[in-house]
Amino acid sequence: MHGLQGHLGKAISGEANKSLRALPQVQRLLELPAAAALIQHATRSAVLDAIRAALDEARAGLLAGGTEAPSPESLIAAASRLLERHATQGMRRVLNATGIVLHTNLGRAALAREALEAVSEAAGYSNLEYGLDTGARAARAPGVEMLLRSITGADAAIAVNNGAAAMLLILSALASGGEVLVSRGELIEIGGGFRIPDVIQQGGARLVEVGTTNKTHLSDYAAAITQCTRAILKVHPSNYRMVGFTAEADLASLATLAHERGLLLIYDLGSGAMQEIAELPHEPTPAAAIAAGADAVAFSGDKLLGGPQAGLIVGREAAIAPLRRHPLLRALRLDKLTLAALEATLRLHQDPAIARARIPVLRMLTQDEAALASRADRIASLVQPPAQAEIIVSTAYAGGGTLPVHDIASCAVALSMPGLSADELARSLRLHRPAIVGRIAGGRVLLDVFTLEDADITLVADAIRSAAP
Ligand SMILES: *Cc1c(COP(=O)(O)O)cnc(C)c1O
């Protein structure tokens, strides 16, 4: 122990010194019955690591001024807590009871069953870049591009990792070294560090701001065009709305202006609703943007499209061809699992009615209130006792920066559990398998049923009942 004292350059009390020596050996702890019980749920080496970490923590505590060595039992308990924490760091299934459909922290869009099946089929070998008819190398996943063309009416399509990657590729391939005109009302930040001015700069282009925050006219764009201008960029302000004294140039007139002056019209559409949904506020569709004359339109795969994380680009062949040749494409391309899920989701979108029925995001956003009330009733009746449950009105949201000011009427089950605080109950539900994530309000745990599926109800009820102390 002299060595330790020397290393730290400060004195350790005799008491602490004695306690350090009293800490048990790893091997002795591993032989305790409590450790054997842990090994049944984790591997021996994981338990060994956890015990070592618990001992390190105890040692650090003593060196920091603690005096009493923890008992072998409390060391094993600490190791058990560490193992539990590690287990929750692996990906786990979550039942979303937040009422936020596209919850970024919970993985945005839940995939359709058809997409899940396509993923498992593609997980082994697949014809990813292989022509089964020719027996030779072929284009990568041509199905996705074909479906995107057919749904949006575009001549050409390409799919990359996410919406941000789509914009980076478009700007790098089409506007690098030149100027891009953007309305001052559309210089937005999406979240996660995606800001339009930064992406333009990263793409090697120069941003030219036009108009004012609340009003930008076609003439503002026309006046800003120079010999260096390459493109006009229109951005859908996904996550906020301007109301009041506002004006923007419509897409068709922007397309006419761009084409008269030899420029491209790029549209960052954000969510990219594939169909008009009567129950929801108007969202521009890629098909309408193509019809209005946009050259390249970008949107996400995991917002209103309801598929996997992806960035989709549709447009005119002349605008898309440089993207296919750009070196960034190799770095931004999709893997086979995502392509499989995307293709299956797009296939569902070929028929709007099928898309609404099968794609969870659309099914949730168009469900009727009677379905919500009966789901809440079933949960409440399954959990009392041991819990106390009340059905209350709640507000659901599309989320994910989509339809930001659109409140949707929903129901939540407000829960309390005798003997547990709301925090303790919420934590117990989060640590259950599958995990249940709700929110706390007014001293109760609220589970919004808007984002739960009927098939989840018994799982949710089981989790609540098993939280009883
Ligand atoms: C969401 C969004 C993006 C980013 O898309 P990700 O798929 O999240 O990368 C870009 N632009 C707009 C307008 C968006 O709404």
The ligand as a MOL file (V3000), in Angstrom:
LIG
                    3D

  0  0  0     0  0            999 V3000
M  V30 BEGIN CTAB
M  V30 COUNTS 15 15 0 0 0
M  V30 BEGIN ATOM
M  V30 1 C -36.3830 15.9540 -41.5560 0
M  V30 2 C -35.8700 16.9160 -42.5530 0
M  V30 3 C -34.5710 16.7860 -43.0640 0
M  V30 4 C -33.6330 15.7180 -42.5870 0
M  V30 5 O -34.0870 14.4480 -42.9140 0
M  V30 6 P -33.4920 13.1870 -42.0820 0
M  V30 7 O -34.0860 12.0240 -42.8000 0
M  V30 8 O -33.9600 13.3520 -40.6940 0
M  V30 9 O -32.0150 13.2550 -42.2150 0
M  V30 10 C -34.1450 17.6910 -43.9890 0
M  V30 11 N -34.9480 18.6850 -44.4110 0
M  V30 12 C -36.2080 18.8420 -43.9550 0
M  V30 13 C -37.0280 19.9860 -44.4650 0
M  V30 14 C -36.7130 17.9610 -43.0030 0
M  V30 15 O -37.9600 18.1140 -42.5260 0
M  V30 END ATOM
M  V30 BEGIN BOND
M  V30 1 1 1 2
M  V30 2 1 2 3
M  V30 3 2 2 14
M  V30 4 1 3 4
M  V30 5 2 3 10
M  V30 6 1 4 5
M  V30 7 1 5 6
M  V30 8 2 6 7
M  V30 9 1 6 8
M  V30 10 1 6 9
M  V30 11 1 10 11
M  V30 12 2 11 12
M  V30 13 1 12 13
M  V30 14 1 12 14
M  V30 15 1 14 15
M  V30 END BOND
M  V30 END CTAB
M  END
